[in-house]
Amino acid sequence: MDVWMTALVQLNRGHNSSDVHKTGIKLKIVKARTYMLLTDIIIGYFLRMYVYEYERFLTTMMNIMPSKM
């Protein structure tokens, strides 16, 4: 999440600075966007793995303790 936060900070800094450094701003925005995309992909992958493991765990628990809920 640190990378994502730094990307947001870079985006804000880029928007607030003057028009002289426009190419630098564009580069920063592109960098921030790629960082966000990468972190989104990584987080989504880990989330999917976690959900899959959690579902498997739940099904095994249901099989061990049938209908006690």
Buried (B, 14 or more C-beta within 10 A) or exposed (E): EEEBEEBEEBBEEBEEEEEEEEEEBEEBBEBBEEBBEEBEEEEEEEEEEEEEEEEEEEEEEEEEEEEEE
